[in-house]
Amino acid sequence: METDVKDISGGDIPCSYGAGFASIMCFGRVDIVEDEEEKIKGLRLLMKHQTGRDFEITKEMAGGVSVIRLAVNELSCKVHP
């Protein structure tokens, strides 16, 4: 995943161009969450993180999406301003 991507101008020198970014890479195991209650809990947490608000997630809402759980074993981060 990456964020804060921005172009870095090299002016008249093509090889001086670049990009600034922050990134995270990880290795681990991914599983599709099948348990309905766990899916709803995950969707509520995601919405709280993204919006700062609490939402009611119904079984019907959860039934229309897939939720994937990532168990991280290895993690690395990099920032290039």
C-alpha positions as CSV (number, residue, x, y, z in Angstrom):
1,M,0.0,0.0,0.0
2,E,1.2,3.5,-0.6
3,T,0.0,7.0,0.2
4,D,1.2,10.6,0.0
5,V,2.4,10.1,-3.6
6,K,3.6,13.3,-5.2
7,D,5.7,14.0,-8.3
8,I,9.2,15.4,-7.9
9,S,10.2,17.6,-10.8
10,G,13.6,17.2,-12.4
11,G,13.2,20.4,-14.5
12,D,15.1,19.9,-17.8
13,I,16.9,16.7,-16.7
14,P,14.7,13.6,-17.3
15,C,16.7,11.4,-15.0
16,S,16.1,13.8,-12.1
17,Y,12.4,13.2,-11.9
18,G,11.0,11.0,-9.2
19,A,8.2,10.6,-6.7
20,G,7.7,11.1,-3.0
21,F,5.7,8.5,-1.1
22,A,5.0,6.6,2.1
23,S,4.6,2.8,1.7
24,I,4.0,-0.3,3.7
25,M,4.6,-3.9,2.6
26,C,3.7,-7.0,4.5
27,F,3.6,-10.7,4.2
28,G,1.2,-13.0,5.9
29,R,-2.0,-15.0,5.5
30,V,-5.3,-13.8,4.1
31,D,-8.6,-15.5,4.7
32,I,-12.1,-14.6,3.5
33,V,-14.3,-14.1,6.6
34,E,-17.3,-16.3,6.4
35,D,-18.7,-15.8,10.0
36,E,-21.6,-13.3,9.7
37,E,-21.0,-11.6,13.1
38,E,-17.2,-11.3,12.5
39,K,-17.9,-9.8,9.1
40,I,-20.3,-7.2,10.6
41,K,-17.7,-6.4,13.4
42,G,-15.0,-5.9,10.8
43,L,-17.2,-3.7,8.6
44,R,-18.2,-1.6,11.6
45,L,-14.5,-1.1,12.6
46,L,-13.6,-0.2,9.0
47,M,-16.3,2.4,8.8
48,K,-15.3,3.8,12.2
49,H,-11.7,4.1,11.1
50,Q,-12.6,5.7,7.8
51,T,-15.3,8.2,8.9
52,G,-14.9,8.5,12.7
53,R,-18.6,7.5,13.0
54,D,-20.4,4.4,14.2
55,F,-22.7,2.7,11.7
56,E,-25.2,0.0,12.1
57,I,-24.3,-2.8,9.6
58,T,-27.1,-5.2,8.9
59,K,-26.8,-8.9,7.8
60,E,-28.1,-7.8,4.4
61,M,-25.4,-5.2,4.1
62,A,-22.7,-7.6,5.1
63,G,-24.1,-10.2,2.7
64,G,-23.3,-8.0,-0.2
65,V,-19.6,-7.7,0.3
66,S,-16.6,-9.9,1.0
67,V,-14.4,-9.2,4.1
68,I,-10.8,-10.3,4.0
69,R,-8.7,-10.8,7.1
70,L,-4.9,-10.3,6.9
71,A,-2.7,-11.8,9.6
72,V,0.6,-10.1,9.2
73,N,3.9,-12.1,9.8
74,E,6.4,-9.5,8.4
75,L,6.1,-5.8,8.0
76,S,8.3,-3.1,6.5
77,C,7.7,0.6,5.9
78,K,9.4,3.3,3.8
79,V,9.1,7.1,3.4
80,H,10.6,8.9,0.5
81,P,9.8,12.6,1.0
